[in-house]
Amino acid sequence: MLIAESDYGAWDAVEMARLVRERQITGADLAETALARIDDLRALNAVADLADGAQAGPAGDGPAGDGVLAGVPFAVKELLAWPGLPWTMGSRLMAANPAPGLSPYATRIRDSGLNVICSATSSEFGLLGSTESALRGPTLNPWRDGLSAGGSSGGSAALVAAGILPMAHGDDAGGSLRVPAGLCGVFGFKPSNRRGTQAWPDAPGFAALVVEHCMSRSVRDSAAFLAATERTGPAAAYPPVGVIEGPSATRLRIAVLTPTLLGREPDDAVARELDRAAKLCESLGHQVEIADHPDIDGQAISDGFFTTAAVAMAQMAQMAAQKLGRPPGPAELEPFTLELIDWAATLNPDAPADCERALTDGGRAYLRLFERCDVVLSPTLARVSWPIGHLSPAAGRETLIRRTQEAVGYTPIHNVAGCPAMTVPLGRHEGLPVGIHFAAAPGADRLLLSLAYELEAAAPWTADMPDTAWLTRRS
């Protein structure tokens, strides 16, 4: 049974789960409605693949019926292996790759009761800040035609922003969750690195920076998802956050950091929204002051990220060559990925170790900010938006690195330092969302989520959704 669009769009995941538990609706009703929305807005191009059996969906009384989010429709990013979905990594090379068994993290998603009805689009191997892969084509930003939804978790951000799903999975190695959440006007939270929200927590190299979570419209959905998926028990690096249901009475020391780590000032529109957010925090009783810029070599951090990614892609290509009987080429990999592989072959053998030291030093320097404050406030991005094609994988390696540095200069350091961080949809400019970013010391996830609840109550955003009529016409 299809649910009225006005009701479906007003419910967050926690509310949907309550209605399923109380048998006012079924998981199958929710799945059917979500799939109808996917079909109506197929021009968004945010869905990678539909899951086997997605049409039926659990009714809340199946094997996962006791999960806290049982019956709620959900999408996993196509970089996360999930049974019944191809594990494509956003690449033609792996388009027919079957998913292996569930990772410990994916198992916790399953046990929460979420009904995975589809996978969401990503950039190839999650490398770029725009979701426009050769495998899928461009994912649109539901706020305006021609704009990028961001990346690499662009499909998930678009699905949530357009009201197709109440929340969707994303991962974040340097902003891959927070960047699209900021561009699409949804709430995007990156947990502390060692909280156990990693698909493969013991993976080395670039994979060690990747943190898994979700994007949502409401803060409580994100908090509920974290409580359901964080690692607990003796192996956990931090005490569990548990369920957070509202703001804290504690007033915080908030330090405002305006330039990126590369010293670039944000665009004027972004700076204005940052100032508004700082004044909002001050009006709520928090102590707000300008932060001293951390003594970090921003260029070294950028070089470290792209070098680490290049080495990872070269290792992937070697494994692929063993199966193909030849190196993968333009029929399997995008130009940017191939350029990274070629670049990796020119690197000094000491380059990976040098980059790891640079990242470690940068992370330590950033953490010294928290000796004088509880939270660092900054823009999420230096720009309000960018068009599809601006970060196309065909734009050329040097151009893509430069453009990424210009726009995405705030988020990567938090993966290096292990900080929890979030983009909050507090800003607006000419009808487009502007994400405002908050970060705290490693392990302080509860502090950030409590602040998010307070900001949501003071400046509500959950009802502020794009007009998707233009997408319906295009479909």
VOBAGU-887877 format. One record per residue (C-alpha): residue in one letter; chain; y, x, z. Coordinates in steps of 0.05 Angstrom, whole numbers. Example, Ala and Ser with C-alpha at 12.3 -4.5 7.8 and 13.67 -1.06 7.14 Angstrom:
<atoms>
ATOM / resn / chain / yy / xx / zz
ATOM / A / A / -90 / 246 / 156
ATOM / S / A / -21 / 273 / 143
</atoms>
This chain:
<atoms>
ATOM / resn / chain / yy / xx / zz
ATOM / M / A / 0 / 0 / 0
ATOM / L / A / 68 / 28 / -20
ATOM / I / A / 118 / 33 / 37
ATOM / A / A / 190 / 11 / 24
ATOM / E / A / 232 / 71 / 2
ATOM / S / A / 285 / 56 / 55
ATOM / D / A / 232 / 60 / 111
ATOM / Y / A / 194 / 119 / 82
ATOM / G / A / 258 / 160 / 73
ATOM / A / A / 282 / 144 / 144
ATOM / W / A / 219 / 168 / 179
ATOM / D / A / 207 / 240 / 197
ATOM / A / A / 137 / 268 / 206
ATOM / V / A / 135 / 255 / 281
ATOM / E / A / 152 / 182 / 270
ATOM / M / A / 102 / 176 / 213
ATOM / A / A / 47 / 204 / 259
ATOM / R / A / 66 / 155 / 314
ATOM / L / A / 62 / 96 / 266
ATOM / V / A / -7 / 119 / 242
ATOM / R / A / -32 / 127 / 314
ATOM / E / A / -9 / 57 / 330
ATOM / R / A / -41 / 31 / 266
ATOM / Q / A / 24 / 1 / 240
ATOM / I / A / 12 / 40 / 176
ATOM / T / A / -44 / 84 / 150
ATOM / G / A / -47 / 155 / 125
ATOM / A / A / -70 / 126 / 59
ATOM / D / A / -5 / 84 / 55
ATOM / L / A / 36 / 147 / 67
ATOM / A / A / -3 / 187 / 15
ATOM / E / A / 4 / 132 / -37
ATOM / T / A / 79 / 128 / -25
ATOM / A / A / 88 / 203 / -28
ATOM / L / A / 48 / 208 / -93
ATOM / A / A / 90 / 151 / -123
ATOM / R / A / 153 / 190 / -105
ATOM / I / A / 124 / 252 / -137
ATOM / D / A / 112 / 213 / -201
ATOM / D / A / 181 / 182 / -200
ATOM / L / A / 214 / 250 / -190
ATOM / R / A / 167 / 292 / -232
ATOM / A / A / 227 / 323 / -268
ATOM / L / A / 240 / 360 / -203
ATOM / N / A / 180 / 403 / -220
ATOM / A / A / 166 / 420 / -148
ATOM / V / A / 92 / 404 / -146
ATOM / A / A / 44 / 459 / -168
ATOM / D / A / -23 / 421 / -164
ATOM / L / A / -47 / 356 / -133
ATOM / A / A / -103 / 364 / -82
ATOM / D / A / -172 / 336 / -93
ATOM / G / A / -175 / 266 / -64
ATOM / A / A / -101 / 264 / -51
ATOM / Q / A / -96 / 191 / -72
ATOM / A / A / -138 / 166 / -14
ATOM / G / A / -112 / 208 / 44
ATOM / P / A / -137 / 203 / 115
ATOM / A / A / -124 / 139 / 152
ATOM / G / A / -115 / 173 / 218
ATOM / D / A / -187 / 162 / 240
ATOM / G / A / -222 / 217 / 200
ATOM / P / A / -244 / 286 / 222
ATOM / A / A / -171 / 306 / 235
ATOM / G / A / -153 / 239 / 264
ATOM / D / A / -136 / 266 / 332
ATOM / G / A / -86 / 317 / 308
ATOM / V / A / -14 / 309 / 331
ATOM / L / A / 9 / 299 / 259
ATOM / A / A / -51 / 261 / 234
ATOM / G / A / -40 / 224 / 169
ATOM / V / A / 27 / 254 / 151
ATOM / P / A / 31 / 276 / 77
ATOM / F / A / 44 / 350 / 69
ATOM / A / A / 48 / 405 / 17
ATOM / V / A / 27 / 478 / 23
ATOM / K / A / 62 / 531 / -17
ATOM / E / A / 18 / 556 / -74
ATOM / L / A / 15 / 624 / -41
ATOM / L / A / -27 / 596 / 16
ATOM / A / A / -101 / 587 / 2
ATOM / W / A / -124 / 515 / 13
ATOM / P / A / -191 / 483 / -5
ATOM / G / A / -187 / 436 / -65
ATOM / L / A / -126 / 472 / -93
ATOM / P / A / -123 / 532 / -140
ATOM / W / A / -97 / 594 / -104
ATOM / T / A / -49 / 614 / -159
ATOM / M / A / 3 / 657 / -121
ATOM / G / A / 51 / 627 / -172
ATOM / S / A / 22 / 672 / -227
ATOM / R / A / -14 / 660 / -293
ATOM / L / A / -59 / 718 / -273
ATOM / M / A / -89 / 674 / -218
ATOM / A / A / -79 / 605 / -248
ATOM / A / A / -154 / 589 / -244
ATOM / N / A / -167 / 626 / -180
ATOM / P / A / -207 / 583 / -130
ATOM / A / A / -184 / 584 / -58
ATOM / P / A / -225 / 624 / -9
ATOM / G / A / -240 / 598 / 61
ATOM / L / A / -184 / 576 / 107
ATOM / S / A / -145 / 630 / 143
ATOM / P / A / -137 / 621 / 218
ATOM / Y / A / -66 / 596 / 205
ATOM / A / A / -88 / 546 / 152
ATOM / T / A / -141 / 522 / 200
ATOM / R / A / -88 / 505 / 250
ATOM / I / A / -51 / 465 / 197
ATOM / R / A / -115 / 427 / 182
ATOM / D / A / -128 / 414 / 256
ATOM / S / A / -58 / 385 / 265
ATOM / G / A / -81 / 327 / 221
ATOM / L / A / -32 / 337 / 165
ATOM / N / A / -56 / 309 / 99
ATOM / V / A / -45 / 363 / 46
ATOM / I / A / -35 / 323 / -18
ATOM / C / A / -9 / 379 / -62
ATOM / S / A / 14 / 451 / -68
ATOM / A / A / 87 / 467 / -78
ATOM / T / A / 116 / 514 / -130
ATOM / S / A / 135 / 586 / -116
ATOM / S / A / 162 / 646 / -153
ATOM / E / A / 108 / 694 / -177
ATOM / F / A / 77 / 727 / -115
ATOM / G / A / 138 / 703 / -77
ATOM / L / A / 180 / 760 / -105
ATOM / L / A / 244 / 726 / -126
ATOM / G / A / 297 / 681 / -95
ATOM / S / A / 291 / 628 / -149
ATOM / T / A / 230 / 586 / -165
ATOM / E / A / 224 / 589 / -241
ATOM / S / A / 157 / 621 / -255
ATOM / A / A / 124 / 630 / -323
ATOM / L / A / 65 / 590 / -296
ATOM / R / A / 105 / 528 / -275
ATOM / G / A / 175 / 531 / -304
ATOM / P / A / 238 / 521 / -263
ATOM / T / A / 239 / 478 / -200
ATOM / L / A / 305 / 439 / -198
ATOM / N / A / 351 / 431 / -139
ATOM / P / A / 355 / 356 / -125
ATOM / W / A / 429 / 361 / -106
ATOM / R / A / 453 / 377 / -176
ATOM / D / A / 426 / 389 / -246
ATOM / G / A / 423 / 461 / -268
ATOM / L / A / 422 / 492 / -199
ATOM / S / A / 366 / 534 / -171
ATOM / A / A / 326 / 507 / -113
ATOM / G / A / 320 / 579 / -88
ATOM / G / A / 257 / 616 / -74
ATOM / S / A / 207 / 635 / -64
ATOM / S / A / 190 / 570 / -27
ATOM / G / A / 233 / 529 / -74
ATOM / G / A / 182 / 475 / -87
ATOM / S / A / 174 / 458 / -14
ATOM / A / A / 249 / 456 / -2
ATOM / A / A / 260 / 410 / -62
ATOM / L / A / 204 / 363 / -40
ATOM / V / A / 235 / 355 / 29
ATOM / A / A / 307 / 350 / 5
ATOM / A / A / 289 / 296 / -46
ATOM / G / A / 254 / 254 / 7
ATOM / I / A / 185 / 261 / -24
ATOM / L / A / 156 / 292 / 39
ATOM / P / A / 183 / 295 / 110
ATOM / M / A / 165 / 368 / 115
ATOM / A / A / 128 / 421 / 74
ATOM / H / A / 100 / 491 / 85
ATOM / G / A / 137 / 554 / 66
ATOM / D / A / 131 / 628 / 81
ATOM / D / A / 184 / 680 / 92
ATOM / A / A / 183 / 755 / 80
ATOM / G / A / 258 / 765 / 75
ATOM / G / A / 286 / 695 / 69
ATOM / S / A / 236 / 661 / 23
ATOM / L / A / 236 / 599 / 68
ATOM / R / A / 307 / 602 / 94
ATOM / V / A / 340 / 614 / 27
ATOM / P / A / 314 / 551 / -8
ATOM / A / A / 323 / 510 / 55
ATOM / G / A / 396 / 532 / 56
ATOM / L / A / 407 / 516 / -18
ATOM / C / A / 372 / 448 / -13
ATOM / G / A / 404 / 426 / 52
ATOM / V / A / 344 / 422 / 98
ATOM / F / A / 325 / 454 / 164
ATOM / G / A / 288 / 520 / 156
ATOM / F / A / 259 / 558 / 215
ATOM / K / A / 226 / 626 / 214
ATOM / P / A / 187 / 639 / 278
ATOM / S / A / 183 / 707 / 311
ATOM / N / A / 139 / 753 / 270
ATOM / R / A / 85 / 763 / 322
ATOM / R / A / 81 / 692 / 346
ATOM / G / A / 17 / 684 / 306
ATOM / T / A / 47 / 643 / 250
ATOM / Q / A / 21 / 690 / 196
ATOM / A / A / -34 / 673 / 147
ATOM / W / A / -66 / 742 / 156
ATOM / P / A / -33 / 772 / 218
ATOM / D / A / -65 / 840 / 212
ATOM / A / A / -46 / 852 / 139
ATOM / P / A / -10 / 918 / 124
ATOM / G / A / 51 / 934 / 82
ATOM / F / A / 93 / 879 / 51
ATOM / A / A / 45 / 825 / 77
ATOM / A / A / 62 / 845 / 149
ATOM / L / A / 133 / 818 / 139
ATOM / V / A / 109 / 748 / 117
ATOM / V / A / 117 / 693 / 169
ATOM / E / A / 92 / 622 / 156
ATOM / H / A / 124 / 557 / 179
ATOM / C / A / 154 / 494 / 147
ATOM / M / A / 218 / 463 / 122
ATOM / S / A / 238 / 395 / 149
ATOM / R / A / 296 / 347 / 155
ATOM / S / A / 291 / 338 / 230
ATOM / V / A / 288 / 392 / 283
ATOM / R / A / 233 / 357 / 321
ATOM / D / A / 187 / 360 / 261
ATOM / S / A / 195 / 436 / 258
ATOM / A / A / 185 / 441 / 333
ATOM / A / A / 122 / 398 / 331
ATOM / F / A / 95 / 439 / 273
ATOM / L / A / 106 / 504 / 310
ATOM / A / A / 72 / 477 / 373
ATOM / A / A / 12 / 457 / 330
ATOM / T / A / 6 / 521 / 290
ATOM / E / A / 27 / 579 / 335
ATOM / R / A / -27 / 625 / 361
ATOM / T / A / -46 / 615 / 434
ATOM / G / A / -93 / 649 / 481
ATOM / P / A / -105 / 722 / 498
ATOM / A / A / -89 / 745 / 426
ATOM / A / A / -19 / 714 / 426
ATOM / A / A / 39 / 763 / 427
ATOM / Y / A / 85 / 715 / 464
ATOM / P / A / 75 / 657 / 512
ATOM / P / A / 69 / 592 / 472
ATOM / V / A / 132 / 555 / 456
ATOM / G / A / 97 / 489 / 466
ATOM / V / A / 131 / 423 / 452
ATOM / I / A / 207 / 426 / 453
ATOM / E / A / 238 / 357 / 456
ATOM / G / A / 313 / 369 / 461
ATOM / P / A / 371 / 416 / 476
ATOM / S / A / 378 / 461 / 536
ATOM / A / A / 435 / 460 / 586
ATOM / T / A / 441 / 535 / 582
ATOM / R / A / 505 / 559 / 548
ATOM / L / A / 496 / 617 / 501
ATOM / R / A / 534 / 679 / 480
ATOM / I / A / 540 / 672 / 404
ATOM / A / A / 564 / 731 / 362
ATOM / V / A / 591 / 716 / 292
ATOM / L / A / 571 / 765 / 237
ATOM / T / A / 610 / 752 / 173
ATOM / P / A / 594 / 808 / 123
ATOM / T / A / 524 / 819 / 96
ATOM / L / A / 487 / 882 / 117
ATOM / L / A / 511 / 912 / 51
ATOM / G / A / 583 / 899 / 72
ATOM / R / A / 595 / 842 / 24
ATOM / E / A / 641 / 786 / 48
ATOM / P / A / 615 / 715 / 34
ATOM / D / A / 650 / 671 / -17
ATOM / D / A / 711 / 635 / 11
ATOM / A / A / 675 / 568 / 13
ATOM / V / A / 618 / 598 / 54
ATOM / A / A / 667 / 633 / 101
ATOM / R / A / 703 / 567 / 114
ATOM / E / A / 637 / 533 / 132
ATOM / L / A / 618 / 591 / 177
ATOM / D / A / 685 / 584 / 214
ATOM / R / A / 672 / 509 / 222
ATOM / A / A / 603 / 523 / 251
ATOM / A / A / 631 / 574 / 300
ATOM / K / A / 684 / 523 / 324
ATOM / L / A / 629 / 471 / 332
ATOM / C / A / 589 / 518 / 376
ATOM / E / A / 652 / 534 / 416
ATOM / S / A / 666 / 460 / 425
ATOM / L / A / 597 / 452 / 455
ATOM / G / A / 613 / 502 / 509
ATOM / H / A / 581 / 564 / 480
ATOM / Q / A / 618 / 631 / 484
ATOM / V / A / 633 / 652 / 413
ATOM / E / A / 661 / 719 / 392
ATOM / I / A / 662 / 765 / 331
ATOM / A / A / 602 / 812 / 328
ATOM / D / A / 609 / 887 / 318
ATOM / H / A / 576 / 901 / 251
ATOM / P / A / 509 / 935 / 266
ATOM / D / A / 501 / 1007 / 247
ATOM / I / A / 451 / 993 / 192
ATOM / D / A / 443 / 1025 / 123
ATOM / G / A / 439 / 960 / 84
ATOM / Q / A / 423 / 996 / 19
ATOM / A / A / 363 / 1029 / 53
ATOM / I / A / 339 / 961 / 77
ATOM / S / A / 344 / 933 / 6
ATOM / D / A / 310 / 994 / -23
ATOM / G / A / 255 / 988 / 29
ATOM / F / A / 240 / 916 / 12
ATOM / F / A / 237 / 926 / -63
ATOM / T / A / 198 / 991 / -58
ATOM / T / A / 147 / 959 / -11
ATOM / A / A / 141 / 900 / -60
ATOM / A / A / 132 / 948 / -119
ATOM / V / A / 76 / 985 / -83
ATOM / A / A / 42 / 919 / -66
ATOM / M / A / 46 / 896 / -138
ATOM / A / A / 17 / 963 / -163
ATOM / Q / A / -42 / 955 / -116
ATOM / M / A / -52 / 883 / -140
ATOM / A / A / -50 / 906 / -212
ATOM / Q / A / -104 / 958 / -198
ATOM / M / A / -150 / 905 / -170
ATOM / A / A / -136 / 858 / -227
ATOM / A / A / -151 / 913 / -278
ATOM / Q / A / -221 / 921 / -249
ATOM / K / A / -235 / 848 / -264
ATOM / L / A / -200 / 844 / -331
ATOM / G / A / -226 / 911 / -357
ATOM / R / A / -154 / 930 / -373
ATOM / P / A / -86 / 930 / -338
ATOM / P / A / -54 / 861 / -334
ATOM / G / A / 1 / 852 / -385
ATOM / P / A / 54 / 802 / -407
ATOM / A / A / 3 / 747 / -418
ATOM / E / A / -14 / 749 / -343
ATOM / L / A / 47 / 776 / -307
ATOM / E / A / 122 / 763 / -311
ATOM / P / A / 171 / 817 / -335
ATOM / F / A / 198 / 830 / -265
ATOM / T / A / 129 / 840 / -236
ATOM / L / A / 110 / 888 / -292
ATOM / E / A / 175 / 926 / -282
ATOM / L / A / 160 / 934 / -208
ATOM / I / A / 91 / 961 / -225
ATOM / D / A / 120 / 1011 / -274
ATOM / W / A / 173 / 1031 / -223
ATOM / A / A / 120 / 1042 / -170
ATOM / A / A / 88 / 1094 / -215
ATOM / T / A / 152 / 1135 / -214
ATOM / L / A / 161 / 1136 / -139
ATOM / N / A / 153 / 1198 / -97
ATOM / P / A / 87 / 1195 / -58
ATOM / D / A / 129 / 1197 / 6
ATOM / A / A / 171 / 1137 / -15
ATOM / P / A / 129 / 1083 / 21
ATOM / A / A / 131 / 1121 / 87
ATOM / D / A / 205 / 1136 / 79
ATOM / C / A / 219 / 1062 / 66
ATOM / E / A / 177 / 1041 / 126
ATOM / R / A / 219 / 1087 / 170
ATOM / A / A / 283 / 1060 / 142
ATOM / L / A / 261 / 988 / 155
ATOM / T / A / 239 / 1006 / 226
ATOM / D / A / 305 / 1041 / 241
ATOM / G / A / 344 / 982 / 212
ATOM / G / A / 305 / 932 / 253
ATOM / R / A / 318 / 971 / 317
ATOM / A / A / 392 / 976 / 302
ATOM / Y / A / 397 / 901 / 290
ATOM / L / A / 362 / 886 / 356
ATOM / R / A / 416 / 923 / 394
ATOM / L / A / 462 / 864 / 378
ATOM / F / A / 423 / 823 / 429
ATOM / E / A / 443 / 870 / 485
ATOM / R / A / 511 / 835 / 481
ATOM / C / A / 494 / 765 / 457
ATOM / D / A / 439 / 713 / 457
ATOM / V / A / 447 / 689 / 385
ATOM / V / A / 476 / 718 / 321
ATOM / L / A / 512 / 668 / 276
ATOM / S / A / 523 / 682 / 202
ATOM / P / A / 520 / 648 / 135
ATOM / T / A / 450 / 638 / 107
ATOM / L / A / 474 / 661 / 39
ATOM / A / A / 537 / 694 / 12
ATOM / R / A / 542 / 641 / -43
ATOM / V / A / 539 / 565 / -42
ATOM / S / A / 491 / 562 / -101
ATOM / W / A / 470 / 595 / -166
ATOM / P / A / 445 / 567 / -232
ATOM / I / A / 375 / 568 / -258
ATOM / G / A / 366 / 632 / -297
ATOM / H / A / 410 / 674 / -250
ATOM / L / A / 348 / 702 / -216
ATOM / S / A / 300 / 691 / -274
ATOM / P / A / 241 / 739 / -275
ATOM / A / A / 264 / 758 / -346
ATOM / A / A / 333 / 781 / -324
ATOM / G / A / 313 / 854 / -314
ATOM / R / A / 295 / 892 / -252
ATOM / E / A / 362 / 926 / -239
ATOM / T / A / 401 / 861 / -252
ATOM / L / A / 355 / 821 / -207
ATOM / I / A / 359 / 871 / -150
ATOM / R / A / 435 / 872 / -155
ATOM / R / A / 441 / 796 / -158
ATOM / T / A / 393 / 788 / -99
ATOM / Q / A / 433 / 838 / -58
ATOM / E / A / 497 / 799 / -74
ATOM / A / A / 471 / 732 / -52
ATOM / V / A / 414 / 745 / -2
ATOM / G / A / 444 / 796 / 45
ATOM / Y / A / 434 / 762 / 113
ATOM / T / A / 362 / 740 / 119
ATOM / P / A / 317 / 801 / 105
ATOM / I / A / 333 / 840 / 169
ATOM / H / A / 302 / 786 / 213
ATOM / N / A / 233 / 797 / 183
ATOM / V / A / 241 / 872 / 194
ATOM / A / A / 265 / 862 / 266
ATOM / G / A / 215 / 807 / 281
ATOM / C / A / 268 / 757 / 302
ATOM / P / A / 263 / 681 / 301
ATOM / A / A / 316 / 655 / 254
ATOM / M / A / 338 / 588 / 225
ATOM / T / A / 382 / 559 / 171
ATOM / V / A / 416 / 495 / 193
ATOM / P / A / 448 / 447 / 142
ATOM / L / A / 516 / 444 / 176
ATOM / G / A / 561 / 460 / 117
ATOM / R / A / 584 / 424 / 54
ATOM / H / A / 625 / 447 / -5
ATOM / E / A / 641 / 401 / -64
ATOM / G / A / 580 / 358 / -48
ATOM / L / A / 532 / 416 / -42
ATOM / P / A / 498 / 439 / 23
ATOM / V / A / 517 / 505 / 56
ATOM / G / A / 466 / 533 / 104
ATOM / I / A / 489 / 565 / 169
ATOM / H / A / 443 / 617 / 199
ATOM / F / A / 425 / 631 / 272
ATOM / A / A / 380 / 686 / 298
ATOM / A / A / 355 / 707 / 367
ATOM / A / A / 315 / 764 / 398
ATOM / P / A / 240 / 767 / 384
ATOM / G / A / 203 / 715 / 424
ATOM / A / A / 264 / 671 / 436
ATOM / D / A / 240 / 615 / 390
ATOM / R / A / 249 / 562 / 444
ATOM / L / A / 322 / 583 / 454
ATOM / L / A / 337 / 575 / 379
ATOM / L / A / 301 / 508 / 372
ATOM / S / A / 337 / 481 / 433
ATOM / L / A / 403 / 501 / 401
ATOM / A / A / 382 / 468 / 336
ATOM / Y / A / 370 / 402 / 373
ATOM / E / A / 440 / 407 / 402
ATOM / L / A / 472 / 421 / 334
ATOM / E / A / 433 / 364 / 303
ATOM / A / A / 460 / 315 / 355
ATOM / A / A / 531 / 341 / 348
ATOM / A / A / 532 / 342 / 272
ATOM / P / A / 475 / 299 / 246
ATOM / W / A / 448 / 316 / 177
ATOM / T / A / 381 / 280 / 170
ATOM / A / A / 410 / 220 / 134
ATOM / D / A / 450 / 264 / 86
ATOM / M / A / 405 / 265 / 24
ATOM / P / A / 419 / 277 / -50
ATOM / D / A / 425 / 220 / -99
ATOM / T / A / 362 / 231 / -141
ATOM / A / A / 377 / 178 / -194
ATOM / W / A / 390 / 232 / -245
ATOM / L / A / 320 / 259 / -234
ATOM / T / A / 289 / 191 / -242
ATOM / R / A / 324 / 183 / -309
ATOM / R / A / 299 / 251 / -331
ATOM / S / A / 228 / 234 / -311
</atoms>
